[in-house]
Amino acid sequence: MLIKTKKSWQLSEAQVTDETVFRQRRTLLRQMGFLGMGGLLASHAQAGVLDWFGNDKNSGSGAKLQRELEFAKATSTQQTLTSEAKVTSYNNFYEFGLGKNDPRENAAGFRVDPWQLQLDGLVDQQQTLGYEDLFGFDLEERIYRLRCVEAWSMVIPWVGFPLADILKRAGVNSSAKYIAFETLFDPKQMPGQRSRLGGGIRYPYVEGLRMDEAMHPLTFIAVGVYGKTLAPQNGAPVRLVVPWKYGFKSIKSITRIQAVDKQPPTTWNLAAANEYGFYANVNPEVDHPRWSQATERRITRGGLGSDERIATLPFNGYGEQVAGLYQGMDLQRFY
């Protein structure tokens, strides 16, 4: 008998939400069958289901069906998924407005195809990925906690692949120490970019990770959520997800990934360095200058009485996996 050893950060479906609800969702996706790339592309960021359960069309094998899903570790025995309605309606994406509902309303006509994601800098082979290419990686579903710096949080089932996969494809040089990211700059489609008053930040939005952070297996490139391609307000068609850092590090609608040898500028650090550090690791012992980070409001269904106030965990609960990256660092200074 083959016994699979569960990774320390995996979370079973039964531990995430009501078992019957999640099983019904996954069963429905299986019944819909593999839509194929044509169906997926036609859906764009509306309601295209990503069937990452089916056979690998390239190899002709059933590898994807057999592959163990990678899930995020949870410290409690019961985590409730944030409802899809909340995940797609309660968003920070200042390119589409400052209010939580603005991104959904103002991004309704956002075009994601054609798309170009440029990989360059200190790499062996510069690459340009089109919209179709974003779905050519070995996709998997991961359930991660998302902790916003504003002290609210969600539990979200993303679909995508490790960032390391795309970096290995480009062949990052040993001289590269950081990975820099850039969001699409398109003021015609993104009304928040038309004015410097849009959140008090400069555009295009930029972010960065240290190389060991970028290559860490938990660092994820998402192309879907809740089994569907990303909605524009969630960062369509491709975004970063770094679950142990505050949400603003998980840059959306990425058009450039660049390997560099110096620490890159990051949008919120440029806007207010005393409030938003380069690392932005979730740390309940380091308060924001204007509010405490010791607790957070966990958003589930979002209705009256459904949210709860819970304690914030160091590194958002992923300390066992990532704390070693910062060994010897003063986390009060390198916030």
C-alpha positions as a Markdown table, in Angstrom:
| # | Residue | x | y | z |
|---|---|---|---|---|
| 1 | Met | 0.0 | 0.0 | 0.0 |
| 2 | Leu | 1.3 | 3.4 | -0.9 |
| 3 | Ile | 1.0 | 5.8 | 2.0 |
| 4 | Lys | 1.3 | 9.5 | 1.1 |
| 5 | Thr | 2.9 | 11.8 | 3.7 |
| 6 | Lys | 1.0 | 15.0 | 4.1 |
| 7 | Lys | 3.1 | 18.1 | 4.1 |
| 8 | Ser | 3.2 | 20.2 | 7.2 |
| 9 | Trp | 1.3 | 23.0 | 5.7 |
| 10 | Gln | -1.5 | 21.0 | 4.0 |
| 11 | Leu | -5.1 | 21.4 | 5.1 |
| 12 | Ser | -7.7 | 18.8 | 4.3 |
| 13 | Glu | -11.0 | 19.9 | 2.8 |
| 14 | Ala | -12.8 | 18.8 | 5.9 |
| 15 | Gln | -10.8 | 21.1 | 8.0 |
| 16 | Val | -11.6 | 24.1 | 5.8 |
| 17 | Thr | -15.3 | 24.4 | 5.6 |
| 18 | Asp | -18.4 | 22.2 | 5.9 |
| 19 | Glu | -17.4 | 19.0 | 4.1 |
| 20 | Thr | -20.6 | 18.5 | 2.2 |
| 21 | Val | -20.5 | 22.0 | 0.7 |
| 22 | Phe | -17.0 | 21.8 | -0.5 |
| 23 | Arg | -17.4 | 18.2 | -1.9 |
| 24 | Gln | -20.5 | 19.4 | -3.8 |
| 25 | Arg | -18.5 | 22.2 | -5.4 |
| 26 | Arg | -15.7 | 19.9 | -6.4 |
| 27 | Thr | -18.1 | 17.2 | -7.7 |
| 28 | Leu | -19.8 | 19.8 | -9.8 |
| 29 | Leu | -16.5 | 20.9 | -11.4 |
| 30 | Arg | -15.7 | 17.3 | -12.2 |
| 31 | Gln | -19.1 | 16.7 | -13.8 |
| 32 | Met | -18.6 | 19.8 | -16.0 |
| 33 | Gly | -15.5 | 18.0 | -17.5 |
| 34 | Phe | -12.4 | 19.5 | -19.0 |
| 35 | Leu | -13.5 | 22.7 | -20.9 |
| 36 | Gly | -10.3 | 22.8 | -22.8 |
| 37 | Met | -8.2 | 25.9 | -23.5 |
| 38 | Gly | -10.6 | 27.2 | -26.1 |
| 39 | Gly | -13.5 | 27.3 | -23.6 |
| 40 | Leu | -11.3 | 28.8 | -20.9 |
| 41 | Leu | -10.1 | 31.6 | -23.2 |
| 42 | Ala | -13.6 | 32.4 | -24.3 |
| 43 | Ser | -14.6 | 32.9 | -20.7 |
| 44 | His | -11.8 | 35.3 | -19.9 |
| 45 | Ala | -12.3 | 36.6 | -16.4 |
| 46 | Gln | -16.0 | 36.1 | -16.2 |
| 47 | Ala | -17.1 | 32.5 | -15.4 |
| 48 | Gly | -14.6 | 30.2 | -17.1 |
| 49 | Val | -14.1 | 27.1 | -14.9 |
| 50 | Leu | -10.5 | 25.9 | -14.6 |
| 51 | Asp | -10.8 | 22.1 | -14.6 |
| 52 | Trp | -7.5 | 21.2 | -13.1 |
| 53 | Phe | -8.9 | 17.8 | -12.1 |
| 54 | Gly | -8.9 | 16.3 | -15.6 |
| 55 | Asn | -6.2 | 14.5 | -17.6 |
| 56 | Asp | -3.1 | 16.3 | -18.6 |
| 57 | Lys | -3.9 | 17.1 | -22.3 |
| 58 | Asn | -0.2 | 17.4 | -23.1 |
| 59 | Ser | 1.0 | 14.1 | -21.7 |
| 60 | Gly | -2.2 | 12.1 | -22.1 |
| 61 | Ser | -1.9 | 10.8 | -18.6 |
| 62 | Gly | -4.1 | 11.1 | -15.5 |
| 63 | Ala | -1.4 | 12.9 | -13.5 |
| 64 | Lys | -3.5 | 15.8 | -12.5 |
| 65 | Leu | -6.3 | 13.6 | -11.3 |
| 66 | Gln | -3.9 | 11.6 | -9.1 |
| 67 | Arg | -1.8 | 14.6 | -7.9 |
| 68 | Glu | -2.3 | 15.4 | -4.2 |
| 69 | Leu | -3.7 | 18.9 | -3.9 |
| 70 | Glu | -1.5 | 21.4 | -2.1 |
| 71 | Phe | -3.3 | 23.2 | 0.7 |
| 72 | Ala | -2.2 | 25.8 | 3.2 |
| 73 | Lys | -1.5 | 24.8 | 6.8 |
| 74 | Ala | -4.1 | 26.0 | 9.4 |
| 75 | Thr | -3.4 | 26.2 | 13.1 |
| 76 | Ser | -7.0 | 25.6 | 14.0 |
| 77 | Thr | -9.1 | 22.5 | 13.3 |
| 78 | Gln | -11.8 | 24.4 | 11.5 |
| 79 | Gln | -11.4 | 27.2 | 9.0 |
| 80 | Thr | -14.4 | 28.6 | 7.2 |
| 81 | Leu | -13.9 | 29.6 | 3.6 |
| 82 | Thr | -14.8 | 33.2 | 2.8 |
| 83 | Ser | -17.8 | 33.2 | 0.5 |
| 84 | Glu | -17.1 | 33.7 | -3.2 |
| 85 | Ala | -19.5 | 36.7 | -3.1 |
| 86 | Lys | -17.3 | 38.4 | -0.5 |
| 87 | Val | -14.0 | 37.4 | -2.2 |
| 88 | Thr | -15.2 | 39.1 | -5.4 |
| 89 | Ser | -17.0 | 42.1 | -3.9 |
| 90 | Tyr | -14.8 | 43.3 | -1.0 |
| 91 | Asn | -11.5 | 44.3 | -2.5 |
| 92 | Asn | -8.6 | 46.7 | -2.3 |
| 93 | Phe | -7.6 | 47.6 | -5.9 |
| 94 | Tyr | -7.0 | 51.3 | -6.0 |
| 95 | Glu | -6.5 | 51.3 | -9.7 |
| 96 | Phe | -10.3 | 50.8 | -9.9 |
| 97 | Gly | -11.3 | 53.1 | -7.0 |
| 98 | Leu | -10.8 | 53.6 | -3.2 |
| 99 | Gly | -14.0 | 52.0 | -1.9 |
| 100 | Lys | -14.2 | 48.3 | -1.2 |
| 101 | Asn | -17.0 | 47.9 | -3.8 |
| 102 | Asp | -15.4 | 50.2 | -6.4 |
| 103 | Pro | -13.2 | 47.6 | -8.0 |
| 104 | Arg | -16.1 | 45.3 | -8.9 |
| 105 | Glu | -18.1 | 48.1 | -10.3 |
| 106 | Asn | -15.3 | 50.0 | -12.2 |
| 107 | Ala | -13.6 | 46.9 | -13.6 |
| 108 | Ala | -16.6 | 45.3 | -15.2 |
| 109 | Gly | -15.3 | 45.9 | -18.7 |
| 110 | Phe | -11.6 | 45.3 | -18.0 |
| 111 | Arg | -9.9 | 43.4 | -20.9 |
| 112 | Val | -7.5 | 40.6 | -20.0 |
| 113 | Asp | -7.0 | 39.2 | -23.5 |
| 114 | Pro | -4.7 | 39.9 | -25.2 |
| 115 | Trp | -2.2 | 40.1 | -22.2 |
| 116 | Gln | 1.5 | 40.1 | -22.0 |
| 117 | Leu | 3.6 | 39.1 | -19.0 |
| 118 | Gln | 7.2 | 40.0 | -19.5 |
| 119 | Leu | 10.0 | 38.0 | -17.7 |
| 120 | Asp | 13.3 | 39.8 | -17.9 |
| 121 | Gly | 16.2 | 41.3 | -16.1 |
| 122 | Leu | 19.0 | 38.9 | -14.8 |
| 123 | Val | 17.7 | 35.8 | -16.5 |
| 124 | Asp | 19.1 | 33.4 | -19.0 |
| 125 | Gln | 16.1 | 33.6 | -21.3 |
| 126 | Gln | 13.8 | 36.6 | -21.4 |
| 127 | Gln | 10.2 | 35.5 | -22.1 |
| 128 | Thr | 6.9 | 37.1 | -22.9 |
| 129 | Leu | 3.9 | 35.1 | -21.9 |
| 130 | Gly | 0.5 | 35.7 | -23.5 |
| 131 | Tyr | -2.9 | 35.0 | -22.0 |
| 132 | Glu | -3.0 | 31.4 | -23.1 |
| 133 | Asp | 0.5 | 30.8 | -21.7 |
| 134 | Leu | -0.7 | 31.7 | -18.2 |
| 135 | Phe | -2.8 | 28.5 | -18.1 |
| 136 | Gly | -0.1 | 26.3 | -19.5 |
| 137 | Phe | 1.5 | 25.5 | -16.1 |
| 138 | Asp | 0.6 | 22.6 | -13.9 |
| 139 | Leu | -2.3 | 24.2 | -12.1 |
| 140 | Glu | -3.3 | 23.3 | -8.5 |
| 141 | Glu | -5.7 | 24.6 | -5.9 |
| 142 | Arg | -4.4 | 26.0 | -2.6 |
| 143 | Ile | -6.5 | 27.4 | 0.2 |
| 144 | Tyr | -4.6 | 30.3 | 1.8 |
| 145 | Arg | -5.5 | 32.8 | 4.5 |
| 146 | Leu | -5.2 | 36.4 | 3.3 |
| 147 | Arg | -4.5 | 39.0 | 5.9 |
| 148 | Cys | -4.9 | 42.6 | 4.9 |
| 149 | Val | -2.8 | 45.3 | 6.7 |
| 150 | Glu | -6.2 | 46.9 | 7.5 |
| 151 | Ala | -6.8 | 44.1 | 10.0 |
| 152 | Trp | -9.3 | 42.1 | 8.2 |
| 153 | Ser | -8.8 | 38.6 | 6.7 |
| 154 | Met | -10.2 | 36.0 | 4.4 |
| 155 | Val | -9.7 | 32.3 | 3.6 |
| 156 | Ile | -9.6 | 31.8 | -0.2 |
| 157 | Pro | -9.2 | 28.9 | -2.6 |
| 158 | Trp | -6.8 | 30.0 | -5.3 |
| 159 | Val | -5.9 | 28.2 | -8.5 |
| 160 | Gly | -2.5 | 28.6 | -9.9 |
| 161 | Phe | 1.2 | 27.5 | -9.7 |
| 162 | Pro | 4.3 | 28.2 | -7.6 |
| 163 | Leu | 6.1 | 31.4 | -8.6 |
| 164 | Ala | 9.3 | 29.3 | -8.7 |
| 165 | Asp | 7.9 | 27.5 | -11.7 |
| 166 | Ile | 7.9 | 30.6 | -13.9 |
| 167 | Leu | 11.3 | 31.8 | -12.5 |
| 168 | Lys | 12.9 | 28.4 | -13.3 |
| 169 | Arg | 11.6 | 28.6 | -16.8 |
| 170 | Ala | 13.4 | 31.9 | -17.4 |
| 171 | Gly | 16.5 | 30.7 | -15.6 |
| 172 | Val | 17.3 | 33.3 | -13.0 |
| 173 | Asn | 21.0 | 34.2 | -12.8 |
| 174 | Ser | 23.0 | 33.7 | -9.5 |
| 175 | Ser | 23.6 | 37.5 | -9.5 |
| 176 | Ala | 19.9 | 38.2 | -9.0 |
| 177 | Lys | 19.0 | 38.9 | -5.4 |
| 178 | Tyr | 15.4 | 40.1 | -5.7 |
| 179 | Ile | 12.4 | 39.7 | -7.9 |
| 180 | Ala | 10.5 | 42.9 | -8.9 |
| 181 | Phe | 6.9 | 43.0 | -10.1 |
| 182 | Glu | 4.8 | 45.6 | -12.0 |
| 183 | Thr | 1.1 | 46.0 | -12.5 |
| 184 | Leu | -0.5 | 47.0 | -15.8 |
| 185 | Phe | -0.5 | 50.8 | -16.4 |
| 186 | Asp | -3.6 | 51.6 | -18.4 |
| 187 | Pro | -5.4 | 54.7 | -17.2 |
| 188 | Lys | -8.1 | 54.3 | -19.8 |
| 189 | Gln | -9.2 | 51.0 | -18.2 |
| 190 | Met | -8.1 | 51.8 | -14.7 |
| 191 | Pro | -9.7 | 55.1 | -13.6 |
| 192 | Gly | -7.7 | 55.2 | -10.3 |
| 193 | Gln | -4.5 | 55.7 | -12.3 |
| 194 | Arg | -5.7 | 58.9 | -13.9 |
| 195 | Ser | -5.0 | 60.9 | -10.8 |
| 196 | Arg | -2.2 | 61.0 | -8.3 |
| 197 | Leu | -4.9 | 61.4 | -5.7 |
| 198 | Gly | -5.9 | 57.8 | -6.3 |
| 199 | Gly | -5.0 | 56.5 | -2.9 |
| 200 | Gly | -2.0 | 58.7 | -2.6 |
| 201 | Ile | 0.2 | 56.3 | -4.5 |
| 202 | Arg | 2.2 | 56.4 | -7.7 |
| 203 | Tyr | 1.4 | 54.2 | -10.6 |
| 204 | Pro | 2.1 | 51.7 | -12.0 |
| 205 | Tyr | 2.0 | 49.7 | -8.8 |
| 206 | Val | 5.3 | 47.9 | -8.1 |
| 207 | Glu | 6.3 | 45.3 | -5.6 |
| 208 | Gly | 9.2 | 43.1 | -4.8 |
| 209 | Leu | 10.4 | 40.0 | -2.9 |
| 210 | Arg | 13.8 | 38.8 | -1.8 |
| 211 | Met | 15.0 | 35.8 | -3.9 |
| 212 | Asp | 14.5 | 33.2 | -1.2 |
| 213 | Glu | 11.0 | 34.5 | -0.6 |
| 214 | Ala | 10.2 | 34.4 | -4.3 |
| 215 | Met | 11.5 | 30.8 | -4.6 |
| 216 | His | 9.7 | 29.6 | -1.5 |
| 217 | Pro | 7.2 | 26.8 | -2.3 |
| 218 | Leu | 4.3 | 28.7 | -0.6 |
| 219 | Thr | 4.8 | 31.8 | -2.9 |
| 220 | Phe | 2.0 | 31.4 | -5.5 |
| 221 | Ile | 1.0 | 32.8 | -8.9 |
| 222 | Ala | -2.9 | 32.7 | -9.0 |
| 223 | Val | -4.8 | 32.6 | -12.3 |
| 224 | Gly | -8.1 | 31.6 | -10.7 |
| 225 | Val | -10.2 | 31.6 | -7.6 |
| 226 | Tyr | -13.1 | 29.4 | -6.6 |
| 227 | Gly | -12.5 | 27.2 | -9.6 |
| 228 | Lys | -12.9 | 30.1 | -12.0 |
| 229 | Thr | -10.6 | 32.5 | -13.8 |
| 230 | Leu | -9.8 | 35.6 | -11.7 |
| 231 | Ala | -12.3 | 38.4 | -11.8 |
| 232 | Pro | -10.8 | 41.8 | -12.7 |
| 233 | Gln | -11.3 | 43.0 | -9.2 |
| 234 | Asn | -9.3 | 40.1 | -7.9 |
| 235 | Gly | -6.3 | 40.8 | -10.1 |
| 236 | Ala | -7.1 | 39.2 | -13.5 |
| 237 | Pro | -5.6 | 37.6 | -15.3 |
| 238 | Val | -2.6 | 36.9 | -13.1 |
| 239 | Arg | -1.6 | 37.9 | -9.6 |
| 240 | Leu | 0.8 | 37.1 | -6.8 |
| 241 | Val | -0.2 | 35.5 | -3.5 |
| 242 | Val | 2.3 | 35.5 | -0.6 |
| 243 | Pro | 0.2 | 34.1 | 2.3 |
| 244 | Trp | 2.6 | 35.1 | 5.2 |
| 245 | Lys | 2.7 | 38.8 | 4.2 |
| 246 | Tyr | 0.1 | 41.5 | 4.3 |
| 247 | Gly | -2.2 | 41.6 | 1.3 |
| 248 | Phe | -0.7 | 44.6 | -0.4 |
| 249 | Lys | 2.4 | 42.5 | -1.2 |
| 250 | Ser | 0.3 | 40.2 | -3.4 |
| 251 | Ile | 0.4 | 42.4 | -6.5 |
| 252 | Lys | -2.4 | 42.1 | -9.0 |
| 253 | Ser | -2.7 | 42.2 | -12.8 |
| 254 | Ile | 1.0 | 41.6 | -13.3 |
| 255 | Thr | 2.6 | 42.6 | -16.6 |
| 256 | Arg | 6.3 | 42.3 | -15.6 |
| 257 | Ile | 8.5 | 40.1 | -13.5 |
| 258 | Gln | 12.1 | 41.2 | -13.3 |
| 259 | Ala | 15.1 | 39.6 | -11.7 |
| 260 | Val | 17.3 | 42.3 | -10.2 |
| 261 | Asp | 20.4 | 42.6 | -8.0 |
| 262 | Lys | 19.2 | 45.4 | -5.7 |
| 263 | Gln | 16.1 | 45.8 | -3.5 |
| 264 | Pro | 13.4 | 47.1 | -5.8 |
| 265 | Pro | 11.1 | 50.0 | -4.9 |
| 266 | Thr | 7.6 | 49.0 | -3.6 |
| 267 | Thr | 4.5 | 51.2 | -4.0 |
| 268 | Trp | 3.3 | 51.4 | -0.4 |
| 269 | Asn | 6.9 | 51.8 | 1.0 |
| 270 | Leu | 7.4 | 54.7 | -1.4 |
| 271 | Ala | 4.1 | 56.2 | -0.2 |
| 272 | Ala | 4.6 | 55.9 | 3.5 |
| 273 | Ala | 7.8 | 54.2 | 4.6 |
| 274 | Asn | 7.0 | 54.6 | 8.3 |
| 275 | Glu | 3.9 | 52.6 | 7.9 |
| 276 | Tyr | 4.6 | 50.0 | 5.2 |
| 277 | Gly | 8.0 | 48.3 | 5.1 |
| 278 | Phe | 9.5 | 46.3 | 2.3 |
| 279 | Tyr | 9.0 | 42.9 | 4.0 |
| 280 | Ala | 5.4 | 43.5 | 5.3 |
| 281 | Asn | 5.4 | 40.1 | 7.1 |
| 282 | Val | 2.3 | 39.7 | 9.2 |
| 283 | Asn | 3.4 | 40.4 | 12.8 |
| 284 | Pro | 0.9 | 40.9 | 15.7 |
| 285 | Glu | 3.7 | 42.5 | 17.8 |
| 286 | Val | 4.3 | 45.3 | 15.3 |
| 287 | Asp | 1.3 | 47.6 | 15.2 |
| 288 | His | 0.5 | 49.9 | 12.3 |
| 289 | Pro | 1.0 | 53.5 | 13.5 |
| 290 | Arg | -2.7 | 54.0 | 13.4 |
| 291 | Trp | -4.1 | 50.7 | 14.6 |
| 292 | Ser | -3.3 | 47.5 | 16.4 |
| 293 | Gln | -2.3 | 44.4 | 14.4 |
| 294 | Ala | -2.9 | 42.0 | 17.4 |
| 295 | Thr | -6.3 | 40.9 | 16.1 |
| 296 | Glu | -8.2 | 40.7 | 12.8 |
| 297 | Arg | -11.8 | 40.6 | 11.5 |
| 298 | Arg | -12.2 | 37.3 | 9.7 |
| 299 | Ile | -14.7 | 37.7 | 6.9 |
| 300 | Thr | -16.7 | 34.6 | 6.1 |
| 301 | Arg | -20.1 | 35.1 | 4.6 |
| 302 | Gly | -20.0 | 38.8 | 5.4 |
| 303 | Gly | -23.6 | 39.0 | 6.7 |
| 304 | Leu | -24.7 | 40.4 | 10.1 |
| 305 | Gly | -23.0 | 38.5 | 12.9 |
| 306 | Ser | -21.0 | 36.1 | 10.6 |
| 307 | Asp | -17.6 | 37.8 | 10.9 |
| 308 | Glu | -15.5 | 37.2 | 14.0 |
| 309 | Arg | -12.6 | 38.9 | 15.7 |
| 310 | Ile | -9.7 | 36.5 | 16.0 |
| 311 | Ala | -6.0 | 36.7 | 17.1 |
| 312 | Thr | -3.5 | 37.4 | 14.4 |
| 313 | Leu | -0.7 | 34.8 | 14.2 |
| 314 | Pro | 2.9 | 35.6 | 13.4 |
| 315 | Phe | 3.6 | 35.2 | 9.7 |
| 316 | Asn | -0.2 | 34.7 | 9.3 |
| 317 | Gly | 0.1 | 31.2 | 10.8 |
| 318 | Tyr | 2.8 | 30.0 | 8.3 |
| 319 | Gly | 5.7 | 30.6 | 10.7 |
| 320 | Glu | 6.8 | 26.9 | 10.7 |
| 321 | Gln | 7.4 | 27.1 | 7.0 |
| 322 | Val | 8.9 | 30.7 | 6.6 |
| 323 | Ala | 10.3 | 31.9 | 9.9 |
| 324 | Gly | 13.7 | 30.5 | 9.0 |
| 325 | Leu | 13.9 | 33.0 | 6.1 |
| 326 | Tyr | 14.3 | 35.8 | 8.6 |
| 327 | Gln | 16.5 | 34.1 | 11.2 |
| 328 | Gly | 18.7 | 36.7 | 13.0 |
| 329 | Met | 16.7 | 39.7 | 11.6 |
| 330 | Asp | 15.2 | 42.3 | 13.8 |
| 331 | Leu | 11.6 | 42.1 | 12.8 |
| 332 | Gln | 10.7 | 45.3 | 14.6 |
| 333 | Arg | 13.1 | 47.1 | 12.3 |
| 334 | Phe | 12.6 | 45.0 | 9.1 |
| 335 | Tyr | 8.8 | 45.2 | 9.2 |
